Every structure is written in C-alpha cells, then in structure tokens.
C-alpha cells in the first residue's frame, strides 16, 4: 500500500508539471503535454472531453476519487501547501473529522445552472483545469487574455483572478486541507456522488484498529472518524496517507467490507427441558 501511495504522488507531480507546461507552452511545443490536457474532465464542455469523461466515470465507480488524487492540477497544487504546512512547526496541526457540508450540492447546482445559462466566468473560476489556467495566467498576460477572452474580459481580469485563486487555494490548503475539493469544487462533488458506490474504498478493520487516531490526524479531507470507525468515502480523495500512517495496518484500500471477526454479542440458543 505504501508503494501505491508513492506511485500516486509521482503521477500527481508529473501531471501537475505537464499541465503547467501545456498551459504555458501549448501542446504544439511539447506534444506530450496533450496527455495532461486530454485527461481532464470539463463539465462546461463535456462534448470536448467526452472520452475522458467516460473513462473517469468508470474509474471512479471502480476506485473512487482517484482523479482528485492524481490528475487534478488544482488538487495537487493544494497538496503542495498542505505539505509545506506540515514542514513548518508553527503551522503544523492535526486534522480532525468534520461532517460533510451540504453546501457542496448547492454549489454544484448553481454551477450547472450557470453553465446552462452561458455564464462563462463561473466555469472559468470553479473548474480545476480552468483554475490552474487562471493561476498560471497570473504570471502570463498572454495566457490570462486567452483564458478570459470568451467571457469578454482581458488579461488584467485574468491575472487578478489567478492571483486570488492561488491565494485562496493556498490558505484553504494550509488551514483546512482539501476543503476546497470536498466542499466547493463542482467536479469533486460530482465524483464524490459516484465514489459512494465505488467497488474499491478505504475501510477500517475493527478487529485491528486500536483507536490511536493517527489516520484521522493525517486525513487531508477530514473524512475519517476513528471513534466510530467511519470513513466518508464520498469526500475521500484517495491520497492513501492514512493507509501509510496506520501502525497496525488496520486501514486499507480494498473492495470488500470488514466485519468484526468476533461478534460483541451472540444470541444464546435456549433449549426447552422435557
């Protein structure tokens, strides 16, 4: 499982670097960056990303939100600041379980209505690929102008939005982990709805768990509740940090559900005397 986490981190960094290169230089300069762009799901233009959408639909139903763990550039951007926070003693803090916020469904509905109404500015701010384009555009007037041309706005607007998005993502990541991904991002919410039915999921083995709480403290999505052995797989971004952290090997990424090997209560069979 630890090797799987290492592979995930390498893939995430490669896709982030390829995404930035594709945005800055375009696929014509480095054709390999087409992979990063072609792997994205754009809710506002499903026709242009139909192939990728079908693939991620199937992968999400199989493994859960692995898009958020590997390919999403905004997610990896957030992860960098989560790690930086842990590296600074004064900023280091332990995560704790927080209930799911229903506002994520309201944002998804609002996003869908804006996309149908042709309000391009909303999609340019909330979708992961567009967000990363905005962030890169903060340092490139050409990218910013190209990004916001469809909304009838120019480079100044694009660069301003890019700076704001970078600051917001960095602060949220440093203070609340993947809060943006689990409570705001419409694509993350859509994947989360599918992840609840995923075949592979994160599961706690109640016979091995000693309630040490290390998995909950490590969870960047704040979706693990140790005391009740509960994991909200709709918010889990499949970072696998909890799996690598658990000293007992009690938490795993697996297809089957765990049940206690020794029931706490047993029904006593009574026999009538004759």
FENWO-V98718 format. One record per run of one state. SS is the DSSP state (helix for helix, strand for strand, loop for the rest). FROM is the first residue (numbers start at 1). TO is the last residue. If there is no record, write none. Layout:
BEGIN
SS FROM TO
SS FROM TO
END
This chain:
BEGIN
loop 1 1
helix 2 25
loop 26 30
helix 31 38
loop 39 42
helix 43 45
loop 46 49
helix 50 63
loop 64 65
helix 66 70
loop 71 72
helix 73 87
loop 88 102
helix 103 116
loop 117 119
helix 120 126
loop 127 127
helix 128 137
loop 138 140
helix 141 148
loop 149 154
helix 155 176
loop 177 178
helix 179 183
loop 184 185
helix 186 195
loop 196 200
strand 201 204
loop 205 213
helix 214 218
loop 219 223
strand 224 225
helix 226 228
loop 229 229
strand 230 231
loop 232 240
helix 241 245
loop 246 250
strand 251 254
loop 255 274
END
